[in-house]
C-alpha cells in the first residue's frame, strides 16, 4: 500500500485516510467537498455568515443543495471542517509507528508531517482561522473538530503506555495538553498572518510540553 507521507511528498488528494489510492469516484467526491468549502469561505468572507445560505454555497460550487448535505451538515460545518478524514488519517499514521516510540515523539512526527497541506493551502487556512476568530457562531463546531483529534491522541497515548484511555489520568492529560499546544501554535500562526513557520511553532509547543511548561527564563520570579 502506498504511503502518501513517506518519501517525496505526493498529492494527498489521491489517497484515502489509511494510505490507499483512491479511485476516480472518490477523487471527484473530494473535489466537490473542496469546491463547497472554498465557495463557503469566499461568500462568508464577503457577506458574513448570516447573509449566506446553503443554496448560495451550493450554487457557487455548481452543485445542488441536496448534494451539499451529502458532504456537510450545516454552514458552520462546511467552513471549519473541510477534512473529516483527518482523525482517521492521524489514527492510521500513529498506529503505523512502532509502539516503543514515545507518545510525544510519535504525535509530533505525525502532526509535523501533516503540515504540508497547510503550506499548499496557506491563504485558505488563514481565511478560515480569521473567520473563526471573528464569527462566534463558528466556535462550537471548531472546538468539536479539535475534540475529535484529541480523542485520537488520547487513545494512542493509552496504547503506547498500556493505560486506559478513559479511567487513567496520564493518557487524557497528555492528549489534551498536546492538543492545546497544537491549537496554540495554529492560533499564533494565524494571528501572525502565516509569516512564521507553522512547523517551528508546533515544535515550540512540544518543547514547552517536554519541559513541563516551565516558565521561560526572563519570566522566572527573581530570587533576590
Backbone as JSON, one array per atom type, in Angstrom:
{
  "sequence": "XXXXXXXXXXXXXXXXXXXXXXXXXXXXXXXXXXXXXXXXXXXXXXXXXXXXXXXXXXXXXXXXXXXXXXXXXXXXXXXXXXXXXXXXXXXXXXXXXXXXXXXXXXXXXXXXXXXXXXXXXXXXXXXXXXXXXXXXXXXXXXXXXXXXXXXXXXXXXXXXXXXXXXXXXXXXXXXXXXXXXXXXXXXXXXXXXXXXXXXXXXXXXXXXXXXXXXXXXXXXXXXX",
  "N": [[0.84, -1.2, 0.0], [0.54, 2.21, -0.87], [2.14, 4.96, 0.71], [1.3, 8.13, 1.44], [2.72, 9.83, 3.05], [5.36, 9.19, 3.13], [8.75, 9.24, 1.85], [9.21, 11.28, -1.08], [6.95, 14.04, -1.06], [3.67, 13.29, -1.93], [0.64, 13.86, -3.85], [-1.83, 14.3, -1.66], [-4.52, 14.27, -2.15], [-4.96, 12.14, -3.75], [-5.1, 9.93, -2.2], [-6.54, 7.79, 0.32], [-7.65, 7.94, 3.83], [-6.19, 5.97, 5.15], [-4.04, 5.53, 3.54], [-4.59, 4.25, 1.15], [-4.83, 4.15, -2.4], [-7.01, 6.29, -4.13], [-9.96, 5.77, -6.11], [-11.43, 7.07, -9.19], [-14.04, 7.99, -8.65], [-14.05, 8.55, -5.88], [-12.09, 10.53, -5.84], [-13.38, 12.54, -7.25], [-15.44, 13.11, -5.46], [-13.99, 14.2, -3.37], [-13.08, 16.48, -4.64], [-15.47, 17.85, -5.02], [-16.23, 18.31, -2.36], [-14.13, 20.03, -1.61], [-14.62, 22.16, -3.34], [-17.07, 23.11, -2.35], [-16.27, 23.94, 0.21], [-14.38, 25.97, -0.42], [-16.06, 27.79, -1.77], [-17.82, 28.46, 0.31], [-16.11, 29.72, 2.19], [-15.3, 31.98, 0.71], [-17.75, 33.32, 0.18], [-18.79, 33.81, 2.77], [-16.77, 35.38, 3.84], [-17.1, 37.61, 2.27], [-19.8, 38.43, 2.7], [-20.65, 37.83, 5.28], [-21.7, 35.49, 7.8], [-24.48, 35.25, 8.38], [-25.72, 36.22, 6.13], [-25.4, 34.47, 4.1], [-26.6, 31.66, 2.43], [-27.22, 28.1, 2.44], [-28.05, 27.38, -0.06], [-26.86, 29.4, -1.58], [-24.14, 28.74, -1.3], [-24.08, 26.19, -2.46], [-24.84, 26.81, -5.1], [-22.69, 28.44, -5.89], [-20.7, 26.54, -5.92], [-21.52, 25.0, -7.94], [-23.3, 22.85, -7.57], [-26.16, 21.0, -6.32], [-28.39, 21.94, -3.59], [-29.15, 19.6, -2.28], [-26.99, 17.94, -2.82], [-25.06, 19.3, -1.37], [-25.74, 18.56, 1.28], [-24.95, 15.97, 1.28], [-22.36, 16.08, 1.95], [-21.85, 17.97, 3.99], [-23.21, 19.1, 7.12], [-24.12, 21.59, 7.81], [-23.83, 25.22, 7.49], [-21.82, 26.08, 9.21], [-20.32, 23.77, 9.48], [-19.25, 23.32, 6.9], [-17.45, 25.36, 6.72], [-15.55, 25.11, 8.84], [-14.75, 22.45, 8.93], [-13.39, 21.05, 6.64], [-12.07, 18.69, 6.12], [-12.94, 15.87, 7.04], [-11.74, 13.41, 7.24], [-9.39, 13.6, 8.56], [-9.01, 12.86, 11.4], [-9.16, 10.03, 11.17], [-7.04, 9.57, 9.46], [-4.85, 10.48, 10.99], [-5.0, 8.65, 13.07], [-4.36, 6.25, 11.76], [-1.75, 6.85, 10.91], [-0.4, 7.2, 13.34], [-0.71, 4.65, 14.42], [0.88, 3.24, 12.71], [3.44, 3.77, 13.49], [6.21, 2.46, 15.37], [5.53, 0.78, 18.49], [7.24, 1.37, 20.56], [8.05, 3.94, 20.27], [8.15, 7.0, 21.93], [5.22, 8.65, 23.24], [4.9, 11.52, 22.9], [6.86, 12.01, 20.94], [5.91, 10.48, 18.81], [3.42, 11.68, 18.25], [4.21, 14.32, 17.63], [5.72, 13.86, 15.32], [3.8, 12.89, 13.49], [2.03, 15.07, 13.38], [3.68, 17.19, 12.45], [4.41, 16.13, 9.95], [1.98, 16.34, 8.68], [1.63, 18.96, 8.01], [2.25, 19.89, 5.52], [0.01, 20.25, 3.91], [-1.01, 22.6, 4.87], [0.8, 24.47, 3.98], [0.34, 24.14, 1.26], [-2.24, 25.14, 1.01], [-2.26, 27.73, 2.09], [-3.45, 30.42, 2.13], [-6.13, 29.78, 2.25], [-6.31, 28.44, 4.72], [-5.56, 30.54, 6.44], [-7.66, 32.34, 6.02], [-9.83, 30.83, 6.94], [-9.16, 30.57, 9.67], [-9.29, 33.27, 10.39], [-12.02, 33.8, 10.04], [-13.09, 32.12, 11.99], [-12.12, 33.39, 14.28], [-13.53, 35.78, 14.13], [-16.25, 35.23, 13.98], [-18.43, 34.25, 16.25], [-20.34, 32.19, 16.15], [-19.17, 30.09, 14.84], [-17.51, 28.87, 16.62], [-18.39, 26.59, 18.33], [-18.51, 24.37, 16.5], [-15.93, 24.38, 15.55], [-14.43, 23.8, 17.86], [-15.42, 21.26, 18.33], [-14.33, 19.83, 16.22], [-11.62, 19.8, 16.94], [-11.84, 18.32, 19.26], [-12.38, 15.79, 18.29], [-9.92, 15.1, 17.12], [-8.37, 15.21, 19.41], [-9.31, 13.0, 20.88], [-8.27, 10.93, 19.34], [-5.54, 11.26, 19.86], [-5.44, 10.79, 22.63], [-6.21, 8.09, 22.74], [-4.07, 6.92, 21.39], [-1.9, 7.49, 23.07], [-2.67, 6.01, 25.29], [-2.52, 3.45, 24.21], [0.23, 3.22, 23.78], [1.25, 3.31, 26.32], [0.0, 1.38, 27.75], [-2.13, 1.99, 29.33], [-5.47, 2.92, 30.45], [-7.76, 4.59, 28.35], [-9.77, 6.16, 29.33], [-10.15, 5.97, 32.11], [-7.66, 6.27, 33.31], [-5.39, 8.82, 34.27], [-3.09, 9.76, 32.9], [-3.03, 9.29, 29.94], [-5.19, 10.95, 29.18], [-4.44, 13.49, 30.16], [-2.05, 13.95, 28.73], [-2.96, 13.81, 26.05], [-4.87, 15.92, 25.95], [-3.35, 18.18, 26.68], [-1.4, 18.22, 24.7], [-3.02, 18.63, 22.46], [-3.95, 21.18, 23.09], [-1.53, 22.55, 22.87], [-1.03, 22.29, 20.13], [-3.21, 23.66, 19.07], [-2.63, 26.19, 20.1], [-0.3, 26.8, 18.67], [-1.29, 26.89, 16.03], [-3.11, 28.97, 16.3], [-1.37, 31.11, 16.93], [0.08, 31.18, 14.56], [-1.93, 31.88, 12.71], [-2.71, 34.39, 13.74], [-0.46, 35.83, 13.2], [-0.58, 36.12, 10.5], [0.5, 34.01, 9.06], [3.22, 34.38, 8.77], [5.28, 33.3, 10.26], [6.98, 30.19, 10.46], [4.87, 27.44, 10.54], [5.47, 24.71, 11.27], [7.69, 25.24, 12.96], [6.47, 26.66, 15.04], [4.75, 24.73, 16.04], [6.63, 22.86, 16.89], [7.82, 24.36, 18.94], [5.76, 24.32, 20.81], [5.75, 21.61, 21.52], [8.3, 21.39, 22.64], [7.95, 23.02, 24.89], [6.06, 21.49, 26.26], [7.53, 19.16, 26.75], [9.32, 20.2, 28.52], [7.84, 20.45, 30.76], [6.19, 22.65, 30.81], [7.59, 24.74, 31.96], [8.3, 28.06, 33.03], [9.69, 30.47, 30.76], [13.09, 31.66, 31.0], [13.38, 34.62, 31.2], [11.02, 35.23, 32.5], [10.92, 34.09, 34.94], [10.42, 34.33, 38.47], [12.22, 36.71, 40.44], [14.99, 35.72, 42.45], [16.07, 37.22, 44.43]],
  "CA": [[0.0, 0.0, 0.0], [1.32, 3.44, -0.93], [2.05, 5.83, 1.88], [1.48, 9.49, 0.97], [3.55, 10.62, 3.96], [6.74, 8.73, 3.12], [9.49, 9.6, 0.66], [8.84, 12.6, -1.55], [5.55, 14.3, -0.78], [2.77, 13.04, -3.03], [-0.63, 14.57, -3.77], [-2.67, 13.57, -0.73], [-5.86, 14.14, -2.68], [-5.03, 10.87, -4.46], [-5.03, 8.83, -1.24], [-7.51, 7.73, 1.39], [-7.11, 8.24, 5.15], [-5.24, 4.95, 5.6], [-2.97, 5.4, 2.57], [-5.0, 3.55, -0.06], [-5.02, 5.03, -3.56], [-8.42, 6.45, -4.39], [-10.47, 5.67, -7.47], [-11.9, 8.31, -9.78], [-15.25, 8.43, -7.99], [-13.69, 9.16, -4.6], [-11.38, 11.78, -6.09], [-14.39, 13.54, -7.62], [-16.13, 13.49, -4.23], [-13.11, 15.11, -2.64], [-13.07, 17.75, -5.37], [-16.73, 18.52, -4.72], [-16.13, 18.78, -0.98], [-13.24, 21.18, -1.59], [-15.3, 23.26, -4.02], [-18.05, 23.65, -1.4], [-15.54, 24.65, 1.26], [-13.83, 27.19, -1.0], [-17.17, 28.71, -2.03], [-18.34, 28.94, 1.59], [-15.15, 30.68, 2.74], [-15.33, 33.22, -0.06], [-19.03, 34.02, 0.36], [-18.93, 34.28, 4.15], [-15.82, 36.48, 4.0], [-17.64, 38.78, 1.56], [-21.13, 38.87, 3.13], [-20.96, 37.48, 6.66], [-22.34, 34.17, 7.91], [-25.94, 35.33, 8.38], [-26.22, 36.61, 4.81], [-25.08, 33.42, 3.12], [-27.43, 30.47, 2.62], [-26.68, 26.86, 1.87], [-28.33, 27.44, -1.5], [-25.82, 30.26, -2.16], [-22.89, 27.98, -1.34], [-24.23, 25.12, -3.46], [-24.83, 27.41, -6.43], [-21.33, 28.89, -6.18], [-19.89, 25.35, -6.17], [-22.14, 24.33, -9.1], [-23.98, 21.62, -7.18], [-27.49, 21.23, -5.76], [-28.43, 21.92, -2.12], [-29.18, 18.21, -1.84], [-25.6, 17.46, -2.86], [-24.38, 19.91, -0.22], [-25.98, 17.8, 2.51], [-24.21, 14.71, 1.2], [-20.99, 16.33, 2.41], [-21.8, 18.79, 5.19], [-24.49, 19.18, 7.83], [-24.51, 22.97, 8.07], [-22.89, 26.24, 7.04], [-20.68, 26.07, 10.12], [-19.53, 22.58, 9.19], [-18.53, 23.47, 5.64], [-16.38, 26.34, 6.9], [-14.48, 24.74, 9.78], [-14.37, 21.04, 8.88], [-13.31, 20.61, 5.24], [-11.34, 17.43, 6.01], [-13.4, 14.98, 8.11], [-10.92, 12.2, 7.3], [-8.14, 13.86, 9.28], [-8.82, 11.99, 12.57], [-8.88, 8.66, 10.72], [-5.69, 9.57, 8.89], [-3.89, 10.56, 12.08], [-5.02, 7.38, 13.81], [-3.61, 5.27, 10.97], [-0.33, 7.22, 10.91], [0.13, 6.91, 14.67], [-0.67, 3.2, 14.58], [1.95, 2.7, 11.87], [4.73, 3.97, 14.14], [6.5, 1.42, 16.37], [4.93, 1.02, 19.8], [8.23, 1.86, 21.52], [8.28, 5.38, 20.07], [7.45, 7.74, 22.98], [3.98, 9.25, 22.78], [5.09, 12.88, 22.38], [7.63, 11.94, 19.71], [5.03, 9.95, 17.76], [2.42, 12.68, 17.9], [4.86, 15.43, 16.95], [6.11, 13.43, 13.98], [2.61, 12.83, 12.64], [1.5, 16.42, 13.19], [4.6, 17.94, 11.57], [4.29, 15.58, 8.6], [0.69, 16.7, 8.08], [1.54, 20.41, 7.79], [2.44, 20.24, 4.1], [-1.25, 20.71, 3.35], [-1.19, 24.0, 5.27], [1.61, 25.22, 3.02], [-0.32, 24.08, -0.04], [-3.49, 25.93, 1.05], [-1.97, 28.72, 3.12], [-4.42, 31.5, 2.19], [-7.39, 29.2, 2.69], [-6.2, 28.22, 6.15], [-5.57, 31.83, 7.13], [-9.02, 32.89, 5.95], [-10.68, 30.03, 7.83], [-8.84, 30.96, 11.03], [-9.81, 34.62, 10.62], [-13.47, 33.72, 10.19], [-13.37, 31.53, 13.3], [-11.87, 34.43, 15.28], [-14.46, 36.91, 14.0], [-17.66, 34.81, 13.99], [-18.6, 33.36, 17.41], [-21.19, 31.04, 15.84], [-18.34, 29.01, 14.32], [-16.69, 28.29, 17.68], [-18.73, 25.23, 18.76], [-18.11, 23.34, 15.53], [-14.46, 24.41, 15.5], [-13.95, 23.06, 19.02], [-15.8, 19.86, 18.15], [-13.34, 19.26, 15.31], [-10.41, 19.53, 17.71], [-12.13, 17.25, 20.21], [-12.24, 14.52, 17.57], [-8.49, 14.85, 17.03], [-7.88, 14.97, 20.77], [-9.65, 11.63, 21.23], [-7.29, 10.08, 18.65], [-4.28, 11.36, 20.59], [-5.59, 10.11, 23.92], [-6.22, 6.65, 22.5], [-2.73, 6.46, 21.02], [-1.07, 7.53, 24.29], [-3.07, 4.86, 26.1], [-1.98, 2.24, 23.58], [1.69, 3.16, 23.94], [1.61, 3.2, 27.73], [-0.71, 0.27, 28.38], [-3.1, 2.53, 30.28], [-6.84, 3.04, 29.98], [-7.93, 5.92, 27.76], [-10.84, 6.92, 29.98], [-10.07, 5.96, 33.58], [-6.32, 6.66, 33.76], [-5.17, 10.25, 34.07], [-1.96, 10.13, 32.03], [-3.37, 9.48, 28.52], [-6.08, 12.1, 29.0], [-3.66, 14.71, 30.37], [-1.13, 14.14, 27.61], [-3.72, 14.1, 24.83], [-5.5, 17.25, 25.99], [-2.34, 19.25, 26.7], [-0.8, 18.25, 23.37], [-3.97, 19.28, 21.56], [-3.91, 22.6, 23.41], [-0.3, 23.09, 22.3], [-1.21, 22.38, 18.68], [-4.14, 24.76, 18.84], [-1.91, 27.43, 20.38], [0.61, 27.05, 17.55], [-2.08, 27.29, 14.88], [-3.64, 30.3, 16.6], [-0.26, 32.07, 16.78], [0.39, 31.26, 13.13], [-2.98, 32.65, 12.06], [-2.67, 35.77, 14.22], [0.68, 36.47, 12.55], [-0.8, 36.06, 9.04], [1.28, 32.96, 8.44], [4.6, 34.8, 8.46], [6.2, 32.41, 10.96], [6.84, 28.78, 10.07], [3.97, 26.69, 11.42], [6.2, 23.61, 11.92], [8.51, 25.75, 14.06], [5.58, 27.0, 16.15], [4.29, 23.46, 16.62], [7.77, 22.3, 17.62], [7.95, 25.14, 20.18], [4.76, 23.82, 21.75], [6.19, 20.31, 22.02], [9.44, 21.65, 23.52], [7.41, 23.5, 26.16], [5.42, 20.36, 26.93], [8.58, 18.26, 27.25], [9.97, 20.88, 29.65], [6.89, 20.57, 31.85], [5.6, 24.0, 30.77], [8.35, 25.64, 32.83], [8.33, 29.43, 32.54], [10.96, 30.87, 30.15], [14.0, 32.32, 31.93], [13.12, 36.03, 31.51], [9.77, 35.42, 33.24], [11.01, 33.46, 36.24], [10.48, 35.31, 39.56], [13.56, 36.99, 40.97], [15.33, 35.01, 43.68], [16.65, 38.16, 45.4]],
  "C": [[0.88, 1.25, 0.0], [1.11, 4.25, 0.31], [2.32, 7.25, 1.46], [2.35, 10.34, 1.87], [5.0, 10.19, 3.94], [7.4, 9.12, 1.82], [9.14, 11.02, 0.26], [7.35, 12.79, -1.36], [4.71, 14.11, -2.03], [1.48, 13.81, -2.81], [-1.57, 13.79, -2.87], [-4.09, 13.44, -1.21], [-6.05, 12.81, -3.41], [-5.16, 9.68, -3.51], [-6.1, 8.94, -0.16], [-6.84, 7.92, 2.74], [-6.13, 7.2, 5.68], [-4.18, 4.65, 4.55], [-3.35, 4.7, 1.28], [-5.21, 4.55, -1.2], [-6.49, 5.08, -3.94], [-8.75, 6.26, -5.87], [-11.02, 7.0, -7.93], [-13.12, 8.85, -9.04], [-14.93, 9.13, -6.67], [-12.94, 10.47, -4.79], [-12.35, 12.9, -6.48], [-15.17, 14.02, -6.39], [-15.28, 14.45, -3.42], [-13.08, 16.48, -3.32], [-14.34, 18.55, -5.1], [-16.72, 19.09, -3.31], [-15.26, 20.04, -0.91], [-13.89, 22.39, -2.25], [-16.34, 23.92, -3.11], [-17.36, 24.46, -0.3], [-15.0, 25.98, 0.75], [-14.91, 28.23, -1.24], [-17.69, 29.3, -0.72], [-17.41, 29.97, 2.2], [-15.26, 32.02, 2.03], [-16.61, 34.01, 0.22], [-19.18, 34.58, 1.77], [-17.96, 35.43, 4.42], [-16.36, 37.76, 3.36], [-18.9, 39.34, 2.22], [-21.39, 38.71, 4.63], [-21.77, 36.2, 6.7], [-23.86, 34.26, 7.76], [-26.52, 35.63, 7.0], [-25.83, 35.64, 3.71], [-25.94, 32.21, 3.45], [-26.72, 29.25, 2.05], [-26.92, 26.83, 0.37], [-27.28, 28.3, -2.21], [-24.52, 29.48, -2.33], [-22.96, 26.91, -2.42], [-24.17, 25.69, -4.87], [-23.42, 27.83, -6.82], [-20.41, 27.72, -6.49], [-20.44, 24.52, -7.32], [-22.68, 22.94, -8.74], [-25.34, 21.99, -6.6], [-27.41, 21.3, -4.24], [-28.49, 20.49, -1.58], [-27.78, 17.61, -1.82], [-24.81, 18.04, -1.7], [-24.51, 19.03, 1.01], [-25.42, 16.37, 2.44], [-22.81, 14.84, 1.8], [-20.93, 17.05, 3.76], [-23.19, 18.9, 5.81], [-25.0, 20.6, 8.0], [-23.5, 23.93, 7.45], [-21.64, 26.24, 7.9], [-19.73, 24.91, 9.78], [-18.69, 22.76, 7.93], [-17.36, 24.44, 5.78], [-15.24, 25.78, 7.73], [-14.02, 23.29, 9.67], [-14.31, 20.52, 7.44], [-12.69, 19.23, 5.07], [-11.74, 16.47, 7.12], [-12.59, 13.7, 8.23], [-9.66, 12.39, 8.14], [-7.98, 12.99, 10.54], [-8.49, 10.55, 12.19], [-7.46, 8.55, 10.19], [-4.64, 9.62, 9.99], [-3.84, 9.26, 12.88], [-4.19, 6.33, 13.07], [-2.12, 5.56, 11.0], [0.32, 6.93, 12.25], [0.27, 5.4, 14.88], [0.47, 2.58, 13.8], [3.32, 2.88, 12.49], [4.97, 2.89, 15.19], [5.98, 1.79, 17.76], [5.93, 1.54, 20.82], [8.62, 3.31, 21.28], [7.51, 6.13, 21.15], [6.26, 8.52, 22.42], [4.18, 10.64, 22.19], [5.85, 12.88, 21.06], [6.75, 11.48, 18.55], [4.04, 11.01, 17.3], [3.06, 13.85, 17.15], [5.23, 15.06, 15.52], [4.92, 13.44, 13.03], [2.07, 14.22, 12.36], [2.38, 17.22, 12.24], [4.48, 17.45, 10.14], [3.02, 16.03, 7.9], [0.62, 18.17, 7.67], [1.83, 20.83, 6.36], [1.16, 20.81, 3.51], [-1.53, 22.16, 3.72], [-0.4, 24.89, 4.32], [0.92, 25.27, 1.66], [-1.55, 24.98, -0.11], [-3.38, 27.04, 2.1], [-3.05, 29.78, 3.24], [-5.78, 31.0, 2.65], [-7.4, 28.97, 4.19], [-6.28, 29.54, 6.92], [-6.96, 32.46, 7.14], [-9.94, 32.14, 6.9], [-10.43, 30.43, 9.29], [-9.37, 32.36, 11.36], [-11.32, 34.59, 10.84], [-13.84, 33.12, 11.55], [-13.16, 32.56, 14.41], [-13.0, 35.47, 15.29], [-15.92, 36.51, 14.15], [-17.88, 33.81, 15.13], [-19.42, 32.11, 17.1], [-20.39, 29.85, 15.31], [-17.6, 28.27, 15.43], [-17.09, 26.88, 18.1], [-18.29, 24.14, 17.78], [-16.59, 23.26, 15.42], [-13.89, 23.6, 16.67], [-14.28, 21.58, 18.91], [-14.81, 19.14, 17.24], [-12.07, 18.9, 16.07], [-10.63, 18.43, 18.74], [-12.01, 15.87, 19.56], [-10.76, 14.14, 17.45], [-7.91, 14.52, 18.4], [-8.14, 13.53, 21.21], [-8.67, 10.65, 20.58], [-5.97, 10.08, 19.41], [-4.35, 10.61, 21.92], [-5.53, 8.6, 23.73], [-4.83, 6.13, 22.15], [-1.79, 6.48, 22.23], [-1.4, 6.33, 25.16], [-2.49, 3.57, 25.52], [-0.48, 2.12, 23.82], [2.11, 2.95, 25.4], [0.93, 2.02, 28.43], [-1.73, 0.72, 29.4], [-4.48, 2.61, 29.65], [-7.1, 4.46, 29.49], [-9.07, 6.73, 28.36], [-10.68, 7.02, 31.5], [-8.7, 6.33, 34.13], [-6.04, 8.11, 33.37], [-4.16, 10.55, 32.97], [-2.36, 10.28, 30.55], [-4.24, 10.7, 28.28], [-5.32, 13.41, 29.16], [-2.73, 14.98, 29.19], [-1.9, 14.53, 26.35], [-4.3, 15.5, 24.83], [-4.47, 18.37, 25.99], [-1.63, 19.35, 25.35], [-1.73, 18.95, 22.39], [-4.02, 20.78, 21.82], [-2.67, 23.26, 22.82], [-0.4, 23.26, 20.79], [-2.13, 23.54, 18.34], [-3.45, 26.11, 19.07], [-0.99, 27.79, 19.22], [-0.16, 27.54, 16.33], [-2.67, 28.68, 15.08], [-2.57, 31.37, 16.44], [0.08, 32.27, 15.32], [-0.64, 32.12, 12.4], [-2.95, 34.12, 12.46], [-1.52, 36.54, 13.58], [0.62, 36.41, 11.04], [0.14, 35.08, 8.35], [2.72, 33.31, 8.14], [5.65, 33.91, 9.13], [5.94, 30.99, 10.54], [5.94, 28.05, 11.05], [4.66, 25.47, 12.02], [7.06, 24.07, 13.08], [7.65, 26.09, 15.27], [5.06, 25.73, 16.84], [5.42, 22.83, 17.44], [7.99, 23.04, 18.95], [6.97, 24.63, 21.23], [5.2, 22.48, 22.35], [7.4, 20.46, 22.95], [8.93, 22.1, 24.89], [6.76, 22.37, 26.95], [6.47, 19.42, 27.52], [9.29, 18.87, 28.46], [9.01, 21.08, 30.82], [6.24, 21.93, 31.95], [6.29, 24.95, 31.76], [8.38, 27.04, 32.2], [9.67, 29.73, 31.89], [11.78, 31.7, 31.14], [13.65, 33.79, 32.22], [11.91, 36.26, 32.4], [9.79, 34.71, 34.59], [11.1, 34.51, 37.33], [11.91, 35.51, 40.06], [13.77, 36.27, 42.29], [15.86, 35.95, 44.76], [15.57, 38.72, 46.32]]
}
